[in-house]
């Protein structure tokens, strides 16, 4: 009976460890990549979407300016929310509101918090259906 209980506890710990390893596999692979410091450009929904963040190098706990350029920019709202999060990690809401500052440009400021785990991979997701919620991964020092 004691052996059976120990085996069950060991099995449970093994299953939990495997589950965590599977969940973090994709994140660990991306974490080791060094992404260019921007600007980043993607093609989506027949548009060219370019994201840039400055000042560089990108640092946590410092005010950063986020700039989005979309061409063609017709039928897009005057304000576009930008979600900042870490891939594979549940985090609190960190959102920057980008406001139209020109014909094809939206700008906003925000702060990226320092991750207690030491991870540096972040992702900016444009919350706009017309832009297919395009996401840009980047590294923060």
N, C-alpha and C positions, 0 to 999 in steps of 0.2 A: 504494500500500500504506500509506504514512504517512497519507494523507488518510483512507483507510478506517478506520484505527485511531483517528484523532482523532474521526471521526464516531461510531464505536461508543462511545467514552468519553463524548462529549457526549450521545449518546442515553441512555446508562445514567444519567448525572447528571440528565437531564431526567425520566426515568421515576421515579427516586428522589424528586426534588423534587415531582412530581405526587402520588406515593403519600403522602408526608408531608403535603402540603396537603389531600388528601382525608381522611386520618385526623384531622387537627386541625380540620377545618371545624366539626364539631358542638361540639367543645370550645371553640373560639374564640367561637362564637356565644353559648354559655352563659357563658363567662368574662366577657363584657361586662355581663351582667345583674347587677343588685344584688338579692339575695334579702332578704326581710324578716328582721329579726333574731330572729324566733321569738316565741311558739311557732308550730309548724307543725302543721296537722291534715290528715289524709287519711282517706278512707273505704275500707276494704278488708276483704274476707271477712266482710261483715256487721258489722264493728266500726268504731268511731271510734278512730283512733290519733293521739295528739298527742305531739310531741317538743319538748322545750325544752332549751336549753343556757344556763348562766350561769357566771360573771358576764358581763355585757355591758358594753362591746362585746367580742365574741369575739376573743381574741388568741392567736397562736401562741406556743408554748413556755411556756404558763401552764397550771396545773391548772384544768380545767373540770369542772363537774358536769353530767351528762347525765340527763335525767328523761324517762321514757316513761310515758304514761297511756293505758290501753286500756279501752274499755267496749263491750260486756261483756267481762270478763276471764276467764271460765270456761275451763278446760282449757288454760291457758297455763302454761309451766314457771316455777319460782321464780327461775331465772337465764336471762337472754337476752343472747347476745353481740351487740355493736354494732360493725360494721366502719366504720372511718374511712379514706377514701381520696379521691383527686382524680380526677374523671371524665376518662377518656381518658389517664391516666398510670399506668404500671406503678410500683407503690410496694411497699415492704415492708409486712409485716403490722402494722397498728395497730388493736388491738381493745380495747374496753371491755366488761367484764362487768357488765351491769345486774342488780341483785338486787332481788327483790320487797321493797318497803318499806311496802306498804299493800295494801288490797283491790285496787286497780286501777293501782298505781304501781310502777315499777321505777327504781332510781337507781344511778349509778356515776360514777366519776371517771376522767379520762384527760387526756392532753396531745396537742395537735395540733402536729406538727412544722412548722418554717418551711420553705417550699419555696424551694430555691435559685434557681428560675426567676422567683420573684416572683409566681407565680400565687396567687390568694386563694380560688378556688372549691373547696369541699370537699363531700363527701357522706357522710352517715351512713346506713348500711344495716342494718336490723334483721334479724339472721339467725334468722328464725323462719318455718317453713313455714306455720304457722297464720295468720301475718300477711302472707303472700305476699312475704316479704323486702322490705318497704316501704323506700323510700329517700327521704331528705330532703336536698336541696342547700342549702348555706349559704355565706356569705362569712366569711372570717377576716381580721382586720386584722394 
